[in-house]
Amino acid sequence: MSVDFASLSPLQALGIPIALIGAVFLALGAEFQHRGVNKVDAATTGNAKSGLNVGQMWALVKRPSWVIGTVMITLAIIFQLVSLYLAPLTVVQPLGAVALVITAIVNARVNKRKLDRATIRAVAFCVGGIALFVTIAALTTSTLPISELQLVVVLIILAVVLGIVTTVFLLYRTRATTVFYIVGAGILFGFVATLAKVVIERVQTLFIGGFHIGPNDWLTILCFIGLIAAGLAGTYFVQTAYSTGPPDLVVAGLTVIDPMVGVTIGIVVLGEAKSAPWWATIVFVIAGAAAVYGVFQLARRNSALETEPAAPEPTDPAPSEG
C-alpha cells in the first residue's frame, strides 16, 4: 500500500532558505551576546550565574558587543517569523540547528582551540538528529487551520510551564546550572515559535477579512501576551546561561530543545502530522533522542574543558641591567 505524503509548495519551500539565513544571524548574535555578558559579569558586582540583576541588565544595554549581538538576534527572529509564515512549523523550526555548527566553529576560533573529536561527534548528533527530523517532517506534515480549543490548550500549557519555571528559578537560583537555564529557555522559546505562528495566521486572516475583529479574537491578544512573556523570560535565561557556559552549548540547547517543544506542540496539539504514517512517529522519537544526546555530550565536554588547568601565560623577559 502506497503512502500519500504532504508536499511543500514552492512558496512553502522558500521558508527553508530564509530559516537558514536566520540561523546564521542566530549563531553570530549568540557569540557577540556571550562576549558582552562575560564583560559585564567581570566588571560588575553580583554573581550573574545566579541570575542577572537590574544593574547588570542595564550595563548590557551600554555594551557595544551585546547590542550588536542583540541586533543580529532580532534579525534572526525576523527571518524565523517570515519562514514560519511561509512553511509549516515542523519544517522550518528545527533548521536553527545549523546555527550550532557555525557557533561551534566561531567559538573554537575565538578561544584559539581546535574542534576535538568529542565536540565534533556531539555536534554531529545534534545536527544529524535535527536533519533527520526535518526531512521526515517535510514529507509528512502540513499546516492546518488552528481551532480556538487548540489555542486555549496551548495557552494553558504555557501558563503552567511559566509557573513551574519561575518557581524553580526563585527557589534554586543560587544552585541552578547552565543546563537548567538552557532547558528553561529552550522550552519557553518553543512556545514563542508556536504562538508566533498562531498570531501570524490570525493577522493574515484579519487582512483577508477586511480587518473585521470577531468576538473571539481576544484569544489572539492572549497569544500575543503569552508570546511576549515567554520571549522575555526565555531571553533572560539565555543571557544568564551565557555567564555560566560557552555560546556553542547555549545554542546547542536552544536549537534542539526549542524545536522539539515547538514540533511536539505542532504535532500533538495543532495536528500538523495527522497525515503522517505510523513509522514517522518512531523516526521522530529516534531523531529527537539523538539530538538531545548530542546536547548532553557537548555539555559534558565543556565541563571537562573547564576543569582542565589553564596553560600558563608567557611572561615578558626581565630587562637586563646595565
C-alpha positions in Angstrom: 0.0 0.0 0.0 1.5 3.3 -1.0 1.7 6.2 1.4 0.5 9.7 0.4 2.9 12.4 1.6 2.1 16.0 2.1 4.4 18.0 -0.2 5.7 21.6 0.1 4.6 24.1 -2.4 7.4 26.4 -4.0 6.3 29.2 -1.7 6.5 27.0 1.4 9.9 25.7 0.3 11.1 29.3 0.2 10.8 29.2 4.0 13.7 26.8 4.3 16.5 29.1 3.0 15.0 32.0 4.9 15.2 29.9 8.1 18.8 29.1 7.3 19.7 32.8 6.9 18.1 33.3 10.3 20.3 30.6 11.8 23.4 32.4 10.6 22.3 35.5 12.4 21.5 33.5 15.5 25.0 32.0 15.6 26.8 35.3 15.2 24.4 37.1 17.6 25.0 34.4 20.3 28.8 34.9 20.1 28.5 38.7 20.4 26.0 38.5 23.3 28.1 35.9 25.1 31.1 38.3 24.9 29.1 41.2 26.2 27.6 39.2 29.1 31.1 38.0 30.2 32.5 41.5 30.1 29.6 42.9 32.2 29.9 39.9 34.7 33.6 40.7 35.1 33.1 44.4 35.5 30.1 44.5 37.9 29.3 43.2 41.4 27.0 40.3 41.9 27.1 36.8 40.6 25.4 36.6 37.2 25.4 32.8 37.4 22.5 33.0 39.8 20.6 35.4 37.6 21.5 38.9 36.2 20.4 41.8 38.4 18.9 45.0 37.2 22.3 46.8 37.2 23.9 44.1 35.1 21.0 44.2 32.6 21.4 48.0 32.3 25.1 47.6 31.8 24.5 45.1 28.9 22.5 47.8 27.1 25.5 50.0 27.1 27.9 47.3 26.0 28.5 47.6 22.2 29.2 43.8 21.6 26.0 42.9 23.3 24.0 45.5 21.3 25.4 44.2 18.1 24.5 40.6 19.1 21.0 41.7 20.0 20.5 43.3 16.6 21.7 40.1 15.0 19.3 38.0 17.2 16.5 40.4 16.2 17.2 39.8 12.5 17.3 36.1 13.2 13.8 36.3 14.8 12.5 38.3 11.8 13.8 35.7 9.4 12.3 33.0 11.6 8.9 34.7 11.6 8.9 35.0 7.8 9.9 31.3 7.5 7.0 30.4 9.9 4.6 32.4 7.7 5.7 30.6 4.6 6.2 27.0 5.8 4.9 24.5 8.4 6.2 24.9 11.9 7.6 21.4 11.9 9.7 22.1 8.8 11.4 25.4 9.5 11.7 25.4 13.3 14.4 22.7 13.6 16.6 24.3 10.9 18.1 26.5 13.6 20.4 23.6 14.4 22.6 25.0 11.6 23.5 27.8 14.0 25.1 25.2 16.2 27.7 24.3 13.6 28.6 27.9 13.0 28.7 28.7 16.7 31.0 25.8 17.4 33.4 26.8 14.7 33.4 30.5 15.7 33.8 29.7 19.4 36.7 27.5 18.7 38.4 30.2 16.6 37.8 32.9 19.3 39.3 30.7 22.0 42.1 29.6 19.7 41.2 25.9 20.3 40.7 23.2 17.7 37.5 21.3 17.5 38.3 17.9 19.0 36.6 14.6 18.1 34.3 14.7 21.2 32.9 18.1 20.2 32.5 17.2 16.6 30.7 14.0 17.5 28.4 15.8 19.8 27.6 18.5 17.2 27.0 15.7 14.6 24.5 14.0 16.8 22.6 17.3 17.3 22.6 18.3 13.6 22.1 14.8 12.4 19.1 14.2 14.6 17.5 17.5 13.7 18.3 17.0 10.0 16.5 13.6 10.1 13.6 15.2 12.0 13.3 18.0 9.3 13.4 15.5 6.4 10.6 13.4 7.8 8.6 16.4 8.9 8.9 18.0 5.4 7.4 14.8 3.9 4.7 14.1 6.4 3.4 17.3 7.9 1.3 20.2 6.7 -0.2 23.4 8.1 -3.8 23.1 9.2 -6.3 25.7 10.5 -6.0 26.2 14.2 -9.1 26.0 16.3 -10.0 28.0 19.4 -9.8 25.0 21.6 -6.3 24.3 20.4 -5.3 27.9 21.2 -6.7 27.6 24.7 -4.8 24.3 25.3 -1.5 25.9 24.2 -2.1 28.9 26.4 -2.9 26.8 29.4 0.2 24.7 28.9 2.3 27.8 28.6 0.8 29.3 31.8 1.7 26.0 33.7 5.2 26.0 32.2 5.8 29.6 33.2 4.7 29.0 36.7 6.9 25.9 37.1 10.0 27.5 35.6 9.6 30.7 37.7 9.1 28.8 40.9 12.1 26.6 40.3 14.2 29.7 39.5 13.2 31.6 42.6 13.8 28.6 44.9 17.0 27.2 43.4 18.6 30.2 41.6 21.8 30.0 43.6 22.3 26.4 42.7 21.0 26.5 39.1 23.3 25.1 36.5 23.8 26.1 32.8 21.6 23.1 31.8 18.7 24.5 33.8 18.8 27.9 32.1 19.3 26.3 28.7 16.4 23.9 29.1 14.2 26.6 30.5 15.0 29.0 27.7 14.5 26.2 25.1 11.1 25.3 26.4 9.9 28.9 26.5 11.2 29.7 23.0 9.4 26.6 21.7 6.2 28.2 22.9 7.3 31.5 21.3 7.6 29.9 17.9 4.2 28.2 18.2 2.4 31.4 19.4 4.2 33.4 16.7 2.8 31.0 14.1 -0.7 31.5 15.6 -0.5 35.3 15.7 0.8 35.4 12.1 -2.0 33.3 10.8 -4.6 35.3 12.8 -3.3 38.6 11.5 -3.3 37.1 8.0 -7.0 36.2 8.5 -7.8 39.8 9.5 -6.2 41.1 6.3 -8.3 38.7 4.2 -11.4 39.5 6.1 -11.0 43.3 5.8 -9.9 43.8 9.5 -13.2 42.6 10.9 -12.5 41.7 14.5 -14.7 38.9 15.8 -15.9 38.4 19.4 -13.4 35.6 20.0 -10.3 37.4 18.8 -9.3 38.0 22.4 -7.5 34.7 22.1 -5.2 36.3 19.6 -4.4 39.1 22.1 -3.7 36.5 24.8 -1.4 34.6 22.4 0.5 37.8 21.8 0.8 38.5 25.5 1.9 34.9 26.1 4.5 35.3 23.3 5.9 38.4 24.9 6.0 36.9 28.4 7.7 33.7 27.2 10.1 35.6 25.0 11.2 37.9 27.8 11.6 35.1 30.3 13.5 33.0 27.7 15.8 35.9 26.8 16.7 36.4 30.5 17.5 32.8 30.9 19.7 32.8 27.7 21.7 35.8 29.0 22.2 34.1 32.3 23.3 30.9 30.5 25.9 32.9 28.7 27.5 33.7 32.0 27.7 30.0 33.0 28.5 28.3 29.7 30.0 28.8 26.3 27.9 30.0 23.4 28.0 26.7 21.5 26.5 24.9 24.4 23.7 27.5 24.8 23.0 27.4 21.1 23.0 23.6 21.1 20.4 23.5 23.8 18.2 26.1 22.2 18.4 24.7 18.6 17.4 21.2 19.9 15.0 21.8 22.8 13.3 24.8 21.2 12.3 22.9 18.0 11.5 19.8 19.9 9.0 21.7 22.0 7.6 23.6 19.0 7.3 20.5 16.9 5.7 18.5 19.7 3.1 21.2 20.1 2.6 21.3 16.4 2.1 17.5 16.2 0.2 16.8 19.4 -1.9 20.0 19.8 -2.1 21.6 16.3 -2.3 18.3 14.4 0.3 19.1 11.7 1.2 15.4 11.4 -2.3 13.9 11.0 -1.4 12.6 7.6 1.9 11.1 8.8 2.4 7.3 8.6 2.9 5.3 11.8 6.6 4.9 11.3 7.1 8.7 11.2 6.5 8.9 14.9 9.2 6.3 15.6 11.6 8.3 13.5 10.7 11.5 15.3 11.5 9.9 18.7 14.8 8.4 17.5 15.9 11.6 15.8 15.0 13.7 18.9 16.8 11.3 21.2 19.9 11.5 19.1 19.8 15.3 19.1 19.3 15.5 22.9 22.1 13.0 23.4 24.4 15.4 21.4 23.5 18.3 23.7 24.4 16.4 26.9 27.6 15.1 25.3 28.5 18.7 24.4 27.7 19.8 28.0 30.0 17.0 29.4 32.8 18.1 27.0 32.6 21.7 28.0 32.6 20.7 31.7 35.7 18.7 31.1 37.4 21.7 29.5 36.5 23.9 32.4 38.3 21.5 34.8 41.4 21.3 32.8 44.2 23.5 34.1 44.8 26.6 32.1 48.1 26.9 30.2 50.4 29.4 31.9 50.6 32.7 30.1 54.0 33.7 28.8 55.8 36.3 30.8 57.9 39.1 29.5 61.7 38.6 29.9 63.2 40.6 32.8 65.1 43.7 31.5 68.8 43.3 31.6 70.7 45.5 33.9 73.4 47.8 32.8 
